[in-house]
Amino acid sequence: MSIRKHIKAAIKSLVLRAIDSGDIRAELERLHLLSALVGVSNVASFSRLAAKREATD
């Protein structure tokens, strides 16, 4: 399975679980979901970068 298919499967799984738990609505706009995922990944990346900088200071 390609990395692209793995990513799509992971996102689909996360979305379905969030819908089932009531955390998001089924009629969520795709672009809004993508923006949220990108935002979360950027925050996580920034946090790791900040931690590395603190460790080297």
C-alpha positions in Angstrom: 0.0 0.0 0.0 1.3 3.4 -0.9 1.9 6.1 1.6 -0.9 8.1 0.0 -3.3 5.3 0.6 -2.1 4.9 4.2 -2.7 8.6 4.9 -6.1 8.5 3.3 -7.1 5.4 5.3 -5.9 7.0 8.5 -7.8 10.2 7.9 -11.0 8.3 6.9 -10.7 6.2 10.1 -10.2 9.3 12.3 -13.2 11.1 10.7 -15.5 8.1 11.0 -14.6 7.6 14.7 -15.1 11.3 15.3 -18.5 11.2 13.6 -19.5 8.1 15.6 -18.5 9.7 18.9 -20.3 12.9 18.0 -17.2 15.1 18.0 -17.9 16.2 14.5 -20.9 16.3 12.2 -21.2 14.0 9.2 -21.9 17.1 7.0 -18.6 18.7 7.8 -17.0 20.5 4.9 -13.9 18.7 3.6 -11.8 21.8 3.3 -12.5 22.7 6.9 -11.4 19.3 8.0 -8.3 19.5 5.9 -7.5 23.0 7.5 -8.0 21.5 11.0 -5.7 18.6 10.2 -3.0 20.9 8.8 -3.3 23.2 11.8 -2.9 20.3 14.3 0.1 18.9 12.4 1.7 22.4 12.3 1.2 22.9 16.1 2.7 19.4 16.8 5.7 20.2 14.6 6.2 23.6 16.2 6.0 22.1 19.7 8.7 19.5 18.8 10.9 22.2 17.3 10.6 24.4 20.3 11.4 21.5 22.6 14.6 20.8 20.6 15.6 24.4 20.8 15.1 24.5 24.5 17.2 21.3 24.9 20.1 22.9 23.0 20.1 26.2 24.8 
